[in-house]
Amino acid sequence: MAAAADAAVPGGPGPDQSLLQRDVDAVHRTGAVGALARVQSADGHAEARAGTADLETGQPMPWNAYYRIGSITKTFTATVALQLVGEGKLKLDDTVEHWLPGVVHGNGNDGSKITVKNLLRQTSGLNDYDEQLPWVQQFTPEKFHEAPPARPAATGRPSPDPGTGCTRC
């Protein structure tokens, strides 16, 4: 999103609040009912909001609103993966085990049977961890902390064979 990229441009201490607000306002003008953004860097953070949280009351977007940002990540990740395929640096038939040895194993899962293609099609057979983990229930207080990749990967539970099951179609 342009807001995050523009607001994080160096040029002073921390992200530029005015650039972030400009971009959040632009998102709101496209038709979004409300928008809330936060950019964080080693030098500080900036937050911006526009629009309303409740159409009936006109209540503005609350600064401490709960929001998920994960869904758009799949699109960007798939784009980069397909660019790497086009450059010959990655193959659709490469396995998870090839790139992440030992990360996906146990509970009926085998990274040597799950391919990049399975991951991109969301047919890996791995369960959707975000609805199963207690730490996700604590998302709000932890929303700006990173989870190591092994943490969600280790939570796979038995599900359909890779290539046949879709955990979220």
VMD Tcl script that builds the backbone (N, CA, C; Angstrom):
set m [mol new atoms 507]
animate dup $m
set s [atomselect $m all]
$s set {name element resname resid chain x y z} {
  {N N MET 1 A 0.839 -1.174 0.000}
  {CA C MET 1 A 0.000 0.000 0.000}
  {C C MET 1 A 0.877 1.228 0.000}
  {N N ALA 2 A 0.546 2.206 -0.750}
  {CA C ALA 2 A 1.353 3.412 -0.861}
  {C C ALA 2 A 1.508 4.114 0.474}
  {N N ALA 3 A 0.499 4.050 1.316}
  {CA C ALA 3 A 0.556 4.755 2.589}
  {C C ALA 3 A 1.761 4.315 3.396}
  {N N ALA 4 A 1.952 3.038 3.523}
  {CA C ALA 4 A 3.057 2.538 4.323}
  {C C ALA 4 A 4.391 2.884 3.681}
  {N N ALA 5 A 4.470 2.748 2.369}
  {CA C ALA 5 A 5.719 3.034 1.678}
  {C C ALA 5 A 6.080 4.513 1.773}
  {N N ASP 6 A 5.134 5.382 1.486}
  {CA C ASP 6 A 5.404 6.813 1.535}
  {C C ASP 6 A 5.712 7.292 2.936}
  {N N ALA 7 A 4.945 6.838 3.904}
  {CA C ALA 7 A 5.090 7.336 5.265}
  {C C ALA 7 A 6.404 6.903 5.888}
  {N N ALA 8 A 6.986 5.812 5.405}
  {CA C ALA 8 A 8.211 5.309 5.997}
  {C C ALA 8 A 9.466 5.877 5.341}
  {N N VAL 9 A 9.312 6.773 4.378}
  {CA C VAL 9 A 10.462 7.359 3.698}
  {C C VAL 9 A 11.291 8.153 4.691}
  {N N PRO 10 A 12.609 7.914 4.749}
  {CA C PRO 10 A 13.448 8.667 5.674}
  {C C PRO 10 A 13.387 10.162 5.371}
  {N N GLY 11 A 13.619 10.959 6.343}
  {CA C GLY 11 A 13.594 12.397 6.134}
  {C C GLY 11 A 13.387 13.112 7.452}
  {N N GLY 12 A 13.462 12.393 8.519}
  {CA C GLY 12 A 13.279 12.985 9.827}
  {C C GLY 12 A 13.062 11.887 10.832}
  {N N PRO 13 A 12.816 12.264 12.073}
  {CA C PRO 13 A 12.609 11.248 13.091}
  {C C PRO 13 A 11.252 10.571 12.936}
  {N N GLY 14 A 11.263 9.289 12.654}
  {CA C GLY 14 A 10.032 8.524 12.546}
  {C C GLY 14 A 9.298 8.728 11.249}
  {N N PRO 15 A 8.244 7.958 11.068}
  {CA C PRO 15 A 7.421 8.069 9.860}
  {C C PRO 15 A 6.727 9.429 9.784}
  {N N ASP 16 A 6.440 9.859 8.583}
  {CA C ASP 16 A 5.821 11.171 8.350}
  {C C ASP 16 A 4.304 11.081 8.537}
  {N N GLN 17 A 3.807 11.680 9.602}
  {CA C GLN 17 A 2.385 11.662 9.941}
  {C C GLN 17 A 1.539 12.276 8.833}
  {N N SER 18 A 1.981 13.376 8.246}
  {CA C SER 18 A 1.159 14.053 7.235}
  {C C SER 18 A 1.016 13.210 5.966}
  {N N LEU 19 A 2.084 12.506 5.586}
  {CA C LEU 19 A 1.993 11.632 4.405}
  {C C LEU 19 A 1.053 10.461 4.671}
  {N N LEU 20 A 1.134 9.905 5.859}
  {CA C LEU 20 A 0.254 8.794 6.194}
  {C C LEU 20 A -1.198 9.253 6.207}
  {N N GLN 21 A -1.472 10.409 6.795}
  {CA C GLN 21 A -2.849 10.923 6.830}
  {C C GLN 21 A -3.355 11.193 5.416}
  {N N ARG 22 A -2.511 11.751 4.573}
  {CA C ARG 22 A -2.894 11.999 3.181}
  {C C ARG 22 A -3.317 10.708 2.493}
  {N N ASP 23 A -2.544 9.649 2.713}
  {CA C ASP 23 A -2.830 8.388 2.040}
  {C C ASP 23 A -4.060 7.689 2.623}
  {N N VAL 24 A -4.253 7.786 3.924}
  {CA C VAL 24 A -5.453 7.203 4.535}
  {C C VAL 24 A -6.693 7.950 4.050}
  {N N ASP 25 A -6.600 9.259 3.930}
  {CA C ASP 25 A -7.714 10.041 3.380}
  {C C ASP 25 A -8.020 9.606 1.943}
  {N N ALA 26 A -6.983 9.319 1.175}
  {CA C ALA 26 A -7.178 8.874 -0.210}
  {C C ALA 26 A -7.890 7.524 -0.250}
  {N N VAL 27 A -7.536 6.618 0.656}
  {CA C VAL 27 A -8.220 5.323 0.730}
  {C C VAL 27 A -9.689 5.548 1.053}
  {N N HIS 28 A -9.972 6.425 1.987}
  {CA C HIS 28 A -11.360 6.730 2.379}
  {C C HIS 28 A -12.140 7.297 1.190}
  {N N ARG 29 A -11.509 8.154 0.415}
  {CA C ARG 29 A -12.195 8.759 -0.741}
  {C C ARG 29 A -12.543 7.730 -1.820}
  {N N THR 30 A -11.877 6.593 -1.840}
  {CA C THR 30 A -12.189 5.567 -2.845}
  {C C THR 30 A -13.485 4.843 -2.530}
  {N N GLY 31 A -14.036 5.081 -1.342}
  {CA C GLY 31 A -15.290 4.441 -0.983}
  {C C GLY 31 A -15.236 3.623 0.283}
  {N N ALA 32 A -14.071 3.479 0.883}
  {CA C ALA 32 A -13.983 2.761 2.149}
  {C C ALA 32 A -14.754 3.533 3.211}
  {N N VAL 33 A -15.541 2.851 3.993}
  {CA C VAL 33 A -16.318 3.505 5.045}
  {C C VAL 33 A -15.381 4.115 6.078}
  {N N GLY 34 A -14.351 3.378 6.419}
  {CA C GLY 34 A -13.370 3.870 7.377}
  {C C GLY 34 A -12.027 3.246 7.103}
  {N N ALA 35 A -10.987 3.930 7.513}
  {CA C ALA 35 A -9.633 3.418 7.325}
  {C C ALA 35 A -8.791 3.819 8.530}
  {N N LEU 36 A -7.905 2.915 8.911}
  {CA C LEU 36 A -7.009 3.139 10.032}
  {C C LEU 36 A -5.669 2.547 9.638}
  {N N ALA 37 A -4.595 3.292 9.846}
  {CA C ALA 37 A -3.273 2.789 9.475}
  {C C ALA 37 A -2.257 3.173 10.537}
  {N N ARG 38 A -1.251 2.329 10.669}
  {CA C ARG 38 A -0.151 2.598 11.585}
  {C C ARG 38 A 1.130 2.177 10.883}
  {N N VAL 39 A 2.128 3.043 10.924}
  {CA C VAL 39 A 3.446 2.734 10.381}
  {C C VAL 39 A 4.416 2.862 11.542}
  {N N GLN 40 A 5.255 1.836 11.702}
  {CA C GLN 40 A 6.188 1.834 12.814}
  {C C GLN 40 A 7.589 1.626 12.272}
  {N N SER 41 A 8.526 2.386 12.796}
  {CA C SER 41 A 9.932 2.224 12.424}
  {C C SER 41 A 10.758 2.277 13.702}
  {N N ALA 42 A 12.046 2.113 13.570}
  {CA C ALA 42 A 12.927 2.176 14.737}
  {C C ALA 42 A 12.909 3.567 15.370}
  {N N ASP 43 A 12.542 4.582 14.582}
  {CA C ASP 43 A 12.543 5.955 15.080}
  {C C ASP 43 A 11.207 6.424 15.631}
  {N N GLY 44 A 10.194 5.613 15.566}
  {CA C GLY 44 A 8.886 6.023 16.077}
  {C C GLY 44 A 7.764 5.443 15.245}
  {N N HIS 45 A 6.577 5.998 15.403}
  {CA C HIS 45 A 5.429 5.516 14.646}
  {C C HIS 45 A 4.515 6.677 14.293}
  {N N ALA 46 A 3.644 6.422 13.324}
  {CA C ALA 46 A 2.621 7.385 12.925}
  {C C ALA 46 A 1.317 6.622 12.763}
  {N N GLU 47 A 0.220 7.262 13.130}
  {CA C GLU 47 A -1.099 6.672 12.974}
  {C C GLU 47 A -1.994 7.675 12.274}
  {N N ALA 48 A -2.919 7.155 11.486}
  {CA C ALA 48 A -3.866 8.031 10.785}
  {C C ALA 48 A -5.191 7.299 10.665}
  {N N ARG 49 A -6.265 8.072 10.628}
  {CA C ARG 49 A -7.595 7.482 10.457}
  {C C ARG 49 A -8.457 8.415 9.634}
  {N N ALA 50 A -9.468 7.821 9.015}
  {CA C ALA 50 A -10.433 8.594 8.231}
  {C C ALA 50 A -11.728 7.803 8.193}
  {N N GLY 51 A -12.824 8.481 8.060}
  {CA C GLY 51 A -14.109 7.810 7.946}
  {C C GLY 51 A -14.714 7.464 9.291}
  {N N THR 52 A -15.701 6.583 9.242}
  {CA C THR 52 A -16.442 6.237 10.442}
  {C C THR 52 A -16.389 4.750 10.741}
  {N N ALA 53 A -16.561 4.440 12.025}
  {CA C ALA 53 A -16.608 3.052 12.458}
  {C C ALA 53 A -18.039 2.547 12.459}
  {N N ASP 54 A -18.979 3.455 12.550}
  {CA C ASP 54 A -20.387 3.082 12.631}
  {C C ASP 54 A -21.198 4.039 11.769}
  {N N LEU 55 A -21.805 3.520 10.717}
  {CA C LEU 55 A -22.555 4.377 9.796}
  {C C LEU 55 A -23.778 5.016 10.450}
  {N N GLU 56 A -24.384 4.318 11.402}
  {CA C GLU 56 A -25.582 4.859 12.042}
  {C C GLU 56 A -25.270 6.017 12.979}
  {N N THR 57 A -24.206 5.885 13.762}
  {CA C THR 57 A -23.893 6.929 14.742}
  {C C THR 57 A -22.885 7.944 14.218}
  {N N GLY 58 A -22.158 7.582 13.164}
  {CA C GLY 58 A -21.118 8.468 12.646}
  {C C GLY 58 A -19.869 8.482 13.506}
  {N N GLN 59 A -19.772 7.538 14.440}
  {CA C GLN 59 A -18.605 7.462 15.320}
  {C C GLN 59 A -17.337 7.320 14.480}
  {N N PRO 60 A -16.323 8.134 14.751}
  {CA C PRO 60 A -15.080 8.017 13.976}
  {C C PRO 60 A -14.363 6.698 14.252}
  {N N MET 61 A -13.485 6.329 13.362}
  {CA C MET 61 A -12.680 5.130 13.563}
  {C C MET 61 A -11.918 5.280 14.876}
  {N N PRO 62 A -12.045 4.316 15.781}
  {CA C PRO 62 A -11.320 4.427 17.056}
  {C C PRO 62 A -9.829 4.137 16.861}
  {N N TRP 63 A -9.006 4.831 17.600}
  {CA C TRP 63 A -7.561 4.630 17.482}
  {C C TRP 63 A -7.149 3.226 17.895}
  {N N ASN 64 A -7.878 2.632 18.797}
  {CA C ASN 64 A -7.503 1.307 19.288}
  {C C ASN 64 A -8.330 0.197 18.643}
  {N N ALA 65 A -8.802 0.422 17.427}
  {CA C ALA 65 A -9.649 -0.555 16.742}
  {C C ALA 65 A -8.894 -1.856 16.496}
  {N N TYR 66 A -9.635 -2.943 16.500}
  {CA C TYR 66 A -9.098 -4.264 16.165}
  {C C TYR 66 A -9.208 -4.423 14.659}
  {N N TYR 67 A -8.128 -4.756 14.005}
  {CA C TYR 67 A -8.190 -5.000 12.572}
  {C C TYR 67 A -7.153 -6.033 12.182}
  {N N ARG 68 A -7.482 -6.831 11.178}
  {CA C ARG 68 A -6.572 -7.845 10.659}
  {C C ARG 68 A -5.927 -7.326 9.386}
  {N N ILE 69 A -4.684 -7.685 9.202}
  {CA C ILE 69 A -3.984 -7.263 8.002}
  {C C ILE 69 A -3.488 -8.445 7.177}
  {N N GLY 70 A -3.792 -9.654 7.615}
  {CA C GLY 70 A -3.215 -10.829 6.983}
  {C C GLY 70 A -3.701 -11.161 5.593}
  {N N SER 71 A -4.924 -10.866 5.240}
  {CA C SER 71 A -5.473 -11.354 3.985}
  {C C SER 71 A -4.746 -10.827 2.758}
  {N N ILE 72 A -4.357 -9.599 2.735}
  {CA C ILE 72 A -3.685 -9.044 1.559}
  {C C ILE 72 A -2.286 -9.642 1.392}
  {N N THR 73 A -1.741 -10.166 2.468}
  {CA C THR 73 A -0.404 -10.749 2.413}
  {C C THR 73 A -0.337 -11.892 1.412}
  {N N LYS 74 A -1.401 -12.687 1.316}
  {CA C LYS 74 A -1.400 -13.818 0.386}
  {C C LYS 74 A -1.198 -13.354 -1.053}
  {N N THR 75 A -1.832 -12.264 -1.415}
  {CA C THR 75 A -1.717 -11.750 -2.775}
  {C C THR 75 A -0.283 -11.336 -3.083}
  {N N PHE 76 A 0.320 -10.599 -2.173}
  {CA C PHE 76 A 1.689 -10.141 -2.399}
  {C C PHE 76 A 2.675 -11.302 -2.370}
  {N N THR 77 A 2.469 -12.242 -1.461}
  {CA C THR 77 A 3.351 -13.402 -1.385}
  {C C THR 77 A 3.262 -14.229 -2.663}
  {N N ALA 78 A 2.058 -14.456 -3.161}
  {CA C ALA 78 A 1.889 -15.220 -4.405}
  {C C ALA 78 A 2.535 -14.501 -5.584}
  {N N THR 79 A 2.406 -13.195 -5.629}
  {CA C THR 79 A 3.017 -12.419 -6.719}
  {C C THR 79 A 4.525 -12.581 -6.724}
  {N N VAL 80 A 5.143 -12.443 -5.557}
  {CA C VAL 80 A 6.594 -12.586 -5.465}
  {C C VAL 80 A 7.010 -14.018 -5.791}
  {N N ALA 81 A 6.256 -15.000 -5.291}
  {CA C ALA 81 A 6.585 -16.399 -5.594}
  {C C ALA 81 A 6.541 -16.655 -7.097}
  {N N LEU 82 A 5.518 -16.141 -7.771}
  {CA C LEU 82 A 5.415 -16.347 -9.222}
  {C C LEU 82 A 6.496 -15.573 -9.975}
  {N N GLN 83 A 6.920 -14.423 -9.455}
  {CA C GLN 83 A 8.047 -13.717 -10.069}
  {C C GLN 83 A 9.315 -14.552 -9.946}
  {N N LEU 84 A 9.516 -15.178 -8.792}
  {CA C LEU 84 A 10.684 -16.038 -8.601}
  {C C LEU 84 A 10.629 -17.257 -9.512}
  {N N VAL 85 A 9.440 -17.786 -9.737}
  {CA C VAL 85 A 9.280 -18.890 -10.697}
  {C C VAL 85 A 9.683 -18.404 -12.084}
  {N N GLY 86 A 9.201 -17.225 -12.473}
  {CA C GLY 86 A 9.539 -16.659 -13.780}
  {C C GLY 86 A 11.031 -16.426 -13.953}
  {N N GLU 87 A 11.726 -16.114 -12.863}
  {CA C GLU 87 A 13.170 -15.882 -12.898}
  {C C GLU 87 A 13.965 -17.175 -12.777}
  {N N GLY 88 A 13.268 -18.299 -12.606}
  {CA C GLY 88 A 13.943 -19.586 -12.493}
  {C C GLY 88 A 14.561 -19.847 -11.127}
  {N N LYS 89 A 14.235 -19.047 -10.135}
  {CA C LYS 89 A 14.809 -19.219 -8.799}
  {C C LYS 89 A 13.962 -20.116 -7.909}
  {N N LEU 90 A 12.754 -20.416 -8.339}
  {CA C LEU 90 A 11.807 -21.228 -7.588}
  {C C LEU 90 A 11.006 -22.024 -8.603}
  {N N LYS 91 A 10.596 -23.227 -8.233}
  {CA C LYS 91 A 9.757 -24.045 -9.105}
  {C C LYS 91 A 8.450 -24.329 -8.397}
  {N N LEU 92 A 7.364 -24.384 -9.153}
  {CA C LEU 92 A 6.066 -24.683 -8.561}
  {C C LEU 92 A 6.036 -26.069 -7.931}
  {N N ASP 93 A 6.876 -26.973 -8.422}
  {CA C ASP 93 A 6.919 -28.330 -7.882}
  {C C ASP 93 A 7.925 -28.486 -6.737}
  {N N ASP 94 A 8.627 -27.409 -6.364}
  {CA C ASP 94 A 9.513 -27.470 -5.201}
  {C C ASP 94 A 8.679 -27.781 -3.970}
  {N N THR 95 A 9.260 -28.520 -3.039}
  {CA C THR 95 A 8.536 -28.865 -1.814}
  {C C THR 95 A 8.866 -27.884 -0.693}
  {N N VAL 96 A 7.982 -27.864 0.273}
  {CA C VAL 96 A 8.224 -27.061 1.467}
  {C C VAL 96 A 9.489 -27.567 2.161}
  {N N GLU 97 A 9.658 -28.872 2.182}
  {CA C GLU 97 A 10.837 -29.455 2.827}
  {C C GLU 97 A 12.129 -28.963 2.178}
  {N N HIS 98 A 12.104 -28.758 0.862}
  {CA C HIS 98 A 13.288 -28.267 0.154}
  {C C HIS 98 A 13.697 -26.884 0.673}
  {N N TRP 99 A 12.737 -26.011 0.874}
  {CA C TRP 99 A 13.023 -24.629 1.268}
  {C C TRP 99 A 12.998 -24.407 2.776}
  {N N LEU 100 A 12.234 -25.193 3.493}
  {CA C LEU 100 A 12.127 -25.058 4.958}
  {C C LEU 100 A 12.295 -26.434 5.605}
  {N N PRO 101 A 13.498 -26.984 5.556}
  {CA C PRO 101 A 13.708 -28.340 6.068}
  {C C PRO 101 A 13.292 -28.472 7.535}
  {N N GLY 102 A 12.474 -29.486 7.797}
  {CA C GLY 102 A 12.076 -29.797 9.155}
  {C C GLY 102 A 10.997 -28.921 9.765}
  {N N VAL 103 A 10.528 -27.909 9.057}
  {CA C VAL 103 A 9.526 -27.003 9.643}
  {C C VAL 103 A 8.129 -27.610 9.632}
  {N N VAL 104 A 7.742 -28.250 8.523}
  {CA C VAL 104 A 6.396 -28.816 8.431}
  {C C VAL 104 A 6.498 -30.330 8.556}
  {N N HIS 105 A 6.244 -30.796 9.773}
  {CA C HIS 105 A 6.272 -32.235 10.031}
  {C C HIS 105 A 5.427 -32.523 11.275}
  {N N GLY 106 A 5.002 -33.762 11.399}
  {CA C GLY 106 A 4.213 -34.177 12.559}
  {C C GLY 106 A 2.737 -33.900 12.378}
  {N N ASN 107 A 1.940 -34.486 13.251}
  {CA C ASN 107 A 0.487 -34.322 13.221}
  {C C ASN 107 A -0.102 -34.673 11.860}
  {N N GLY 108 A 0.504 -35.628 11.166}
  {CA C GLY 108 A -0.010 -36.047 9.868}
  {C C GLY 108 A 0.444 -35.182 8.709}
  {N N ASN 109 A 1.339 -34.253 8.935}
  {CA C ASN 109 A 1.821 -33.367 7.878}
  {C C ASN 109 A 3.238 -33.744 7.469}
  {N N ASP 110 A 3.526 -33.591 6.192}
  {CA C ASP 110 A 4.835 -33.945 5.659}
  {C C ASP 110 A 5.229 -32.907 4.620}
  {N N GLY 111 A 6.189 -32.060 4.968}
  {CA C GLY 111 A 6.635 -30.996 4.073}
  {C C GLY 111 A 7.214 -31.490 2.764}
  {N N SER 112 A 7.600 -32.770 2.708}
  {CA C SER 112 A 8.150 -33.301 1.455}
  {C C SER 112 A 7.047 -33.616 0.441}
  {N N LYS 113 A 5.784 -33.586 0.884}
  {CA C LYS 113 A 4.660 -33.858 -0.010}
  {C C LYS 113 A 3.870 -32.602 -0.365}
  {N N ILE 114 A 4.250 -31.473 0.205}
  {CA C ILE 114 A 3.539 -30.221 -0.060}
  {C C ILE 114 A 4.405 -29.353 -0.956}
  {N N THR 115 A 3.849 -28.939 -2.078}
  {CA C THR 115 A 4.604 -28.148 -3.045}
  {C C THR 115 A 4.253 -26.655 -2.956}
  {N N VAL 116 A 5.080 -25.852 -3.606}
  {CA C VAL 116 A 4.798 -24.422 -3.718}
  {C C VAL 116 A 3.438 -24.230 -4.386}
  {N N LYS 117 A 3.160 -25.039 -5.403}
  {CA C LYS 117 A 1.861 -24.958 -6.086}
  {C C LYS 117 A 0.714 -25.211 -5.111}
  {N N ASN 118 A 0.868 -26.220 -4.231}
  {CA C ASN 118 A -0.166 -26.485 -3.223}
  {C C ASN 118 A -0.377 -25.271 -2.323}
  {N N LEU 119 A 0.711 -24.648 -1.914}
  {CA C LEU 119 A 0.605 -23.481 -1.035}
  {C C LEU 119 A -0.105 -22.322 -1.740}
  {N N LEU 120 A 0.272 -22.070 -2.991}
  {CA C LEU 120 A -0.333 -20.959 -3.725}
  {C C LEU 120 A -1.817 -21.198 -4.003}
  {N N ARG 121 A -2.195 -22.445 -4.193}
  {CA C ARG 121 A -3.609 -22.771 -4.441}
  {C C ARG 121 A -4.391 -22.959 -3.139}
  {N N GLN 122 A -3.688 -22.875 -2.017}
  {CA C GLN 122 A -4.278 -23.131 -0.709}
  {C C GLN 122 A -4.866 -24.533 -0.644}
  {N N THR 123 A -4.118 -25.476 -1.210}
  {CA C THR 123 A -4.523 -26.884 -1.185}
  {C C THR 123 A -3.420 -27.732 -0.554}
  {N N SER 124 A -2.730 -27.183 0.408}
  {CA C SER 124 A -1.620 -27.895 1.043}
  {C C SER 124 A -2.091 -28.973 1.998}
  {N N GLY 125 A -3.338 -28.890 2.449}
  {CA C GLY 125 A -3.832 -29.821 3.455}
  {C C GLY 125 A -3.540 -29.352 4.868}
  {N N LEU 126 A -2.774 -28.276 5.015}
  {CA C LEU 126 A -2.499 -27.733 6.344}
  {C C LEU 126 A -3.719 -26.963 6.822}
  {N N ASN 127 A -4.018 -27.106 8.084}
  {CA C ASN 127 A -5.154 -26.380 8.628}
  {C C ASN 127 A -4.838 -24.900 8.764}
  {N N ASP 128 A -5.873 -24.106 8.815}
  {CA C ASP 128 A -5.746 -22.674 9.006}
  {C C ASP 128 A -5.502 -22.437 10.491}
  {N N TYR 129 A -4.292 -22.068 10.829}
  {CA C TYR 129 A -3.916 -21.968 12.230}
  {C C TYR 129 A -4.556 -20.793 12.960}
  {N N ASP 130 A -4.972 -19.766 12.257}
  {CA C ASP 130 A -5.408 -18.555 12.957}
  {C C ASP 130 A -6.688 -18.730 13.753}
  {N N GLU 131 A -7.445 -19.771 13.487}
  {CA C GLU 131 A -8.674 -19.992 14.247}
  {C C GLU 131 A -8.481 -21.042 15.331}
  {N N GLN 132 A -7.277 -21.589 15.467}
  {CA C GLN 132 A -7.060 -22.703 16.372}
  {C C GLN 132 A -6.123 -22.401 17.527}
  {N N LEU 133 A -5.405 -21.314 17.455}
  {CA C LEU 133 A -4.384 -21.070 18.459}
  {C C LEU 133 A -4.823 -20.100 19.537}
  {N N PRO 134 A -4.515 -20.427 20.779}
  {CA C PRO 134 A -4.871 -19.512 21.869}
  {C C PRO 134 A -4.184 -18.159 21.724}
  {N N TRP 135 A -2.954 -18.128 21.175}
  {CA C TRP 135 A -2.246 -16.851 21.082}
  {C C TRP 135 A -2.920 -15.898 20.106}
  {N N VAL 136 A -3.700 -16.421 19.168}
  {CA C VAL 136 A -4.409 -15.542 18.250}
  {C C VAL 136 A -5.512 -14.784 18.987}
  {N N GLN 137 A -6.079 -15.404 20.024}
  {CA C GLN 137 A -7.099 -14.727 20.812}
  {C C GLN 137 A -6.508 -13.515 21.526}
  {N N GLN 138 A -5.214 -13.519 21.691}
  {CA C GLN 138 A -4.539 -12.398 22.332}
  {C C GLN 138 A -3.964 -11.451 21.283}
  {N N PHE 139 A -4.511 -11.467 20.085}
  {CA C PHE 139 A -3.973 -10.695 18.974}
  {C C PHE 139 A -3.903 -9.201 19.273}
  {N N THR 140 A -4.947 -8.665 19.841}
  {CA C THR 140 A -4.978 -7.218 20.052}
  {C C THR 140 A -3.770 -6.727 20.836}
  {N N PRO 141 A -3.443 -7.305 21.999}
  {CA C PRO 141 A -2.276 -6.786 22.702}
  {C C PRO 141 A -0.950 -7.099 22.005}
  {N N GLU 142 A -0.953 -8.125 21.132}
  {CA C GLU 142 A 0.286 -8.522 20.466}
  {C C GLU 142 A 0.349 -8.086 19.009}
  {N N LYS 143 A -0.566 -7.230 18.565}
  {CA C LYS 143 A -0.714 -6.992 17.134}
  {C C LYS 143 A 0.517 -6.418 16.447}
  {N N PHE 144 A 1.449 -5.841 17.171}
  {CA C PHE 144 A 2.632 -5.285 16.528}
  {C C PHE 144 A 3.879 -6.111 16.810}
  {N N HIS 145 A 3.692 -7.355 17.267}
  {CA C HIS 145 A 4.809 -8.254 17.503}
  {C C HIS 145 A 4.791 -9.349 16.447}
  {N N GLU 146 A 5.971 -9.793 16.047}
  {CA C GLU 146 A 6.069 -10.829 15.033}
  {C C GLU 146 A 6.095 -12.208 15.693}
  {N N ALA 147 A 5.511 -13.176 15.016}
  {CA C ALA 147 A 5.598 -14.562 15.452}
  {C C ALA 147 A 6.617 -15.246 14.560}
  {N N PRO 148 A 7.522 -16.022 15.132}
  {CA C PRO 148 A 8.485 -16.731 14.288}
  {C C PRO 148 A 7.750 -17.702 13.378}
  {N N PRO 149 A 8.234 -17.910 12.140}
  {CA C PRO 149 A 7.533 -18.775 11.186}
  {C C PRO 149 A 7.239 -20.167 11.725}
  {N N ALA 150 A 8.091 -20.692 12.574}
  {CA C ALA 150 A 7.869 -22.037 13.092}
  {C C ALA 150 A 6.656 -22.109 14.008}
  {N N ARG 151 A 6.269 -20.990 14.602}
  {CA C ARG 151 A 5.155 -21.005 15.558}
  {C C ARG 151 A 3.836 -21.407 14.886}
  {N N PRO 152 A 3.384 -20.721 13.825}
  {CA C PRO 152 A 2.151 -21.190 13.183}
  {C C PRO 152 A 2.344 -22.491 12.414}
  {N N ALA 153 A 3.522 -22.708 11.848}
  {CA C ALA 153 A 3.756 -23.923 11.063}
  {C C ALA 153 A 3.681 -25.160 11.935}
  {N N ALA 154 A 4.078 -25.049 13.182}
  {CA C ALA 154 A 4.102 -26.200 14.080}
  {C C ALA 154 A 2.716 -26.612 14.537}
  {N N THR 155 A 1.699 -25.854 14.188}
  {CA C THR 155 A 0.362 -26.154 14.690}
  {C C THR 155 A -0.480 -26.959 13.718}
  {N N GLY 156 A 0.093 -27.418 12.623}
  {CA C GLY 156 A -0.675 -28.201 11.652}
  {C C GLY 156 A -1.299 -29.418 12.309}
  {N N ARG 157 A -2.501 -29.687 11.932}
  {CA C ARG 157 A -3.210 -30.863 12.428}
  {C C ARG 157 A -3.629 -31.689 11.212}
  {N N PRO 158 A -3.895 -32.968 11.429}
  {CA C PRO 158 A -4.278 -33.797 10.286}
  {C C PRO 158 A -5.469 -33.222 9.529}
  {N N SER 159 A -5.367 -33.260 8.229}
  {CA C SER 159 A -6.448 -32.823 7.355}
  {C C SER 159 A -6.274 -33.541 6.027}
  {N N PRO 160 A -7.086 -33.217 5.016}
  {CA C PRO 160 A -7.002 -33.965 3.745}
  {C C PRO 160 A -5.593 -34.000 3.153}
  {N N ASP 161 A -5.375 -34.982 2.280}
  {CA C ASP 161 A -4.089 -35.120 1.616}
  {C C ASP 161 A -3.748 -33.854 0.845}
  {N N PRO 162 A -2.437 -33.511 0.791}
  {CA C PRO 162 A -2.040 -32.333 0.017}
  {C C PRO 162 A -2.574 -32.407 -1.415}
  {N N GLY 163 A -3.068 -31.315 -1.890}
  {CA C GLY 163 A -3.587 -31.245 -3.254}
  {C C GLY 163 A -5.057 -31.576 -3.371}
  {N N THR 164 A -5.636 -32.139 -2.308}
  {CA C THR 164 A -7.056 -32.493 -2.390}
  {C C THR 164 A -7.925 -31.680 -1.449}
  {N N GLY 165 A -7.320 -31.176 -0.384}
  {CA C GLY 165 A -8.108 -30.443 0.598}
  {C C GLY 165 A -7.829 -28.951 0.514}
  {N N CYS 166 A -8.842 -28.191 0.711}
  {CA C CYS 166 A -8.681 -26.750 0.748}
  {C C CYS 166 A -9.169 -26.290 2.106}
  {N N THR 167 A -8.294 -25.645 2.855}
  {CA C THR 167 A -8.653 -25.243 4.203}
  {C C THR 167 A -9.479 -23.972 4.229}
  {N N ARG 168 A -9.468 -23.199 3.141}
  {CA C ARG 168 A -10.249 -21.967 3.122}
  {C C ARG 168 A -10.525 -21.572 1.676}
  {N N CYS 169 A -11.472 -22.228 1.066}
  {CA C CYS 169 A -11.800 -21.939 -0.339}
  {C C CYS 169 A -13.004 -21.021 -0.427}
}
mol reanalyze $m
mol bondsrecalc $m
mol representation Tube
mol addrep $m
